[in-house]
């Protein structure tokens, strides 16, 4: 029946609301870009949005690496499943502790995180972290992890700052702060 089909499609494509503070930040950044001639002359809107989206990912995946659980037993379990499926259908819970990660989230944002952690984007990211296929994969993950560490180090509660050698070498240019 048509109503059931629409209900199914709406649920299939449903993405939980973006946490309000991130939504407001994104709106603010778009407004800044559109109103500041110095920004919009120095960077394209596409690149500006990519930078802001990258910063958004860094923010929402704060300390994600604490929840990546790599042991030989878990890798063997994951490896068998991974070899037989596409990344979108792989259950990453054997190598990423989704439940503990979600438990640290503010209750009003849990639905968004549950949906996000079930996306192909996130699953591919975790798979790339555990099984990098190329030097480029390794550099991208290292860069992401260093940006994540740098963001966490900006906290006033952080006593010992972590080194970020890849960022400091400036091998990767034109990246968001």
N, C-alpha and C positions, 0 to 999 in steps of 0.2 A: 504494500500500500504506500501511497505517496508520502503521507505524513510520517510514517515510520522511516522511510528512506531519508527524508529531510532531517529527522531527528538523529539518525545514524551519521549522516554527513556532517551535521553541525557538531556532534560530539567528536568525530574523527578529526576535524580541523580546529577544534576548540583549543585556544591557547589561553591559559589563565592570565588574568590581568597582571601586567607588569607591576611590581611593587611601586607604590605611589612616589617614593622618594627618587627612584630611578626614572620614572615617567616624567616627573617634574624637571630633573636634571637634563633629560633629553630635550624637552621642550625649551628649556633655558638655552641650551647649546644651539638649537636651531634658530632661536630668536637672536642670539648673539651673532651667529654667522650672517643672518640676513640683514642685520643692522650695522655691522662693523665693516666698513669698506677696506680696512687694512687686512682683515682676515680673508674676506672673499676675493681679494686680489692676489693673495699669496698662496692659496690652496683651493683646489676645486671642491665643490660641495660633496662629491662622492668620496674624495679622500678625507675630508673633514668628518663625514659620517662614519667612515671606516675607523678612523682614529677614535671617535667617541664610542663606537660599538666595541672596539678592542678594550678601551678603558672600562666599559660596562662589564665585559666578560671578566676582566681582572677583578673587578669589585665583587661580582656575584660568586666567583669561584675562589674567593679569599680562603687560603689555607686548605684548598682542595686536596693537595698532595698528602696531607695527614690521613686521608681516607682511602688512598690507593694502597691496597694490600697485596704486595707481591711476595709470595712464598712459592717454593717449588710445587707444593701440592695444589695451591690455588691456580698457579699458572698452567699446570697440566690439565686441570679441570676446565679452565677457560680455553686453553689451546684446542682441546677436542671439540668443544662447542663452536669456537670461532672458525675452525677449518671447514665446518659443515654449513655455515650460515653467512649471510650478508651482515654487515655491521649494524644495520637498522633492526635486525631481529635478534641480535646477540644480547644475552642477559649479562650485564657487566657487574652484577652484584657479587660475583665470585672474586672480583679484583678491585671493586670500588664499593666501599661501605656506604651505600646510599642512605640507609636508615640513620646511621650516626651523623652523616652530613646534614640530613634534613632536620634531625633533632636539635641542631644548634640554630635553626632558623626561627625568626619571629613567626608566631602562629599565623598571622594574617598573610604571610608570604609563602607559606608551605605549599599551597596548590601550584603556584607558579614554579617553584623549584622542582616539585615532583614531575611536572610536565617537561620542564627544561632538561632534567637529568635523564629523561626517557627519549630525548630527541636523537636523531642520527648524528647531528653535529657534536653533541657531547659524547656519545658512544665512540664516534670516530676519534675524537680527541683523546679519550682514555686509551683506546687501542693504539693510537700513534705514540702515546707516552710509553706504553709497555713494550710494544713491538715496532719501533721506528724502522721504516723500510729504506730510508736513505739518510745521507748526511743532512740534507735539507730538513727532513723531519726532526732529526736530533737538534738542530740549531733552532728550529721554530719552538720546540717544546722547552729547550733550555732558555730561550729568550722569554717565553711566556712565564716560566717559573721565576726567572730573575725579575721581571716586571712585577710579578706577584709578590716576591720577597721585598722588593723596593717599596711597594705600596704598603705592605705590612710594617715595614721598618719606619714608615712615617708616623706610625702611631706614637702618641706621647707615652704609652705604657711599655714600649719596646726598649729594653735596656741595651742589648747587644745587637748591633746592626749587622746584617749579613752582607757579605761581599757580592757584587754583581759584575764579574769580570767581562762577560760578553757585552753587556750594556756599556761598560767603561771603555772597551776597545773601540766602540763605535763602528763595529763591523756592519751592523744593520743600521742603515740611515733612515731618516724621515719616519721616526716612530713616535707614538704619543708618549708623553711623560706620565 
